[in-house]
């Protein structure tokens, strides 16, 4: 009985650590086209295939079109946020080329913890 309890505790600890990893704040600041980050900033095209490390990232293939809604700034400027169809997530800016700039003047705003949660369908994933 003690061994089963130890295994359950270990699984609980592993689950908690994975949850912390999936909600890790990638940056405290981001640049957007408006204060709410609802306006598309640019349209980009994938220059390479990309498969993200977890569900917060946008996966795509070379040639696919992505709408950019925000760009992480200050400590982590390599990641942008965008959508492709119904999919939404982070991706490296080096994996795309800008096709059209829609918003020239960017606004810098604080990120929120919810910016870094995984969204499956219409529910947030808490592991």
C-alpha positions as CSV (number, residue, x, y, z in Angstrom):
1,X,0.0,0.0,0.0
2,X,2.8,2.4,0.9
3,X,4.5,1.7,-2.5
4,X,1.3,2.7,-4.4
5,X,1.0,5.9,-2.4
6,X,4.7,6.7,-3.2
7,X,4.0,6.2,-6.9
8,X,0.9,8.4,-6.8
9,X,2.9,11.2,-5.0
10,X,5.6,10.9,-7.6
11,X,3.1,11.2,-10.4
12,X,1.5,14.2,-8.8
13,X,4.9,15.9,-8.4
14,X,5.8,15.2,-12.1
15,X,2.4,16.5,-13.2
16,X,2.9,19.7,-11.1
17,X,6.4,20.3,-12.6
18,X,5.1,19.8,-16.2
19,X,2.3,22.3,-15.4
20,X,4.9,24.9,-14.3
21,X,6.8,24.3,-17.5
22,X,3.7,24.8,-19.7
23,X,2.8,28.1,-18.0
24,X,6.3,29.5,-17.9
25,X,6.3,33.2,-18.7
26,X,8.3,33.6,-21.9
27,X,8.6,37.4,-21.6
28,X,7.1,40.2,-19.4
29,X,6.5,42.5,-22.4
30,X,5.1,42.3,-25.8
31,X,4.5,44.6,-28.8
32,X,1.0,44.8,-30.4
33,X,-1.0,46.8,-32.9
34,X,-3.3,48.0,-30.1
35,X,-3.6,47.9,-26.3
36,X,-5.6,44.7,-26.4
37,X,-3.5,42.9,-29.0
38,X,-6.6,42.2,-31.1
39,X,-5.4,43.9,-34.4
40,X,-3.3,41.9,-36.8
41,X,0.1,43.6,-37.2
42,X,1.4,41.8,-40.3
43,X,0.9,38.9,-42.6
44,X,3.9,36.6,-42.9
45,X,4.8,33.4,-44.8
46,X,6.6,30.4,-43.4
47,X,10.1,29.9,-44.8
48,X,10.6,26.6,-43.1
49,X,8.6,23.9,-41.4
50,X,8.2,24.4,-37.6
51,X,7.1,22.1,-34.8
52,X,6.9,23.8,-31.4
53,X,8.0,22.2,-28.1
54,X,4.5,22.3,-26.6
55,X,0.9,23.4,-27.1
56,X,1.6,27.1,-26.7
57,X,3.4,27.1,-30.1
58,X,2.0,27.3,-33.6
59,X,3.1,24.5,-35.9
60,X,3.3,25.2,-39.6
61,X,4.8,24.1,-42.9
62,X,6.9,26.0,-45.4
63,X,4.7,28.4,-47.5
64,X,1.8,28.7,-45.1
65,X,0.4,32.1,-44.3
66,X,0.3,33.4,-40.7
67,X,-1.3,36.5,-39.3
68,X,0.9,38.1,-36.6
69,X,-0.9,39.7,-33.5
70,X,2.0,40.3,-31.1
71,X,5.8,40.1,-30.7
72,X,7.5,39.3,-27.4
73,X,9.9,42.1,-26.5
74,X,12.8,43.1,-24.3
75,X,14.3,39.8,-22.9
76,X,12.8,37.5,-25.6
77,X,12.4,39.2,-29.0
78,X,12.7,36.0,-31.0
79,X,9.0,34.8,-30.5
80,X,6.0,36.2,-32.3
81,X,2.4,35.2,-31.8
82,X,0.0,34.5,-34.6
83,X,-2.7,32.5,-36.2
84,X,-3.1,30.1,-39.1
85,X,-6.7,29.2,-39.6
86,X,-8.1,28.2,-36.2
87,X,-4.6,27.5,-34.7
88,X,-2.9,30.2,-32.6
89,X,0.5,30.3,-30.8
90,X,4.1,31.3,-30.6
91,X,6.7,30.8,-33.3
92,X,10.2,32.0,-34.0
93,X,10.4,35.1,-36.1
94,X,13.3,33.6,-38.0
95,X,11.0,30.9,-39.4
96,X,8.9,33.4,-41.4
97,X,9.3,36.4,-43.8
98,X,7.1,39.4,-43.7
99,X,4.8,39.7,-46.7
100,X,2.7,42.7,-45.6
101,X,2.9,45.1,-42.7
102,X,-0.6,46.1,-41.5
103,X,0.3,48.2,-38.4
104,X,3.4,50.3,-38.6
105,X,3.2,51.8,-35.1
106,X,3.6,49.2,-32.3
107,X,2.4,49.5,-28.7
108,X,4.3,47.8,-25.9
109,X,2.2,46.2,-23.2
110,X,2.7,43.9,-20.2
111,X,2.0,40.2,-20.8
112,X,-0.4,38.3,-18.7
113,X,-0.1,34.8,-17.2
114,X,-2.9,33.7,-19.5
115,X,-0.8,34.6,-22.5
116,X,1.3,31.5,-21.8
117,X,-1.4,28.9,-21.1
118,X,-2.2,26.1,-23.5
119,X,-5.6,26.3,-25.1
120,X,-7.2,23.1,-26.4
121,X,-10.5,23.8,-28.2
122,X,-12.3,26.2,-25.9
123,X,-10.7,25.1,-22.6
124,X,-7.4,26.0,-20.9
125,X,-5.2,23.1,-20.1
126,X,-4.0,22.8,-16.5
127,X,-1.8,19.8,-16.1
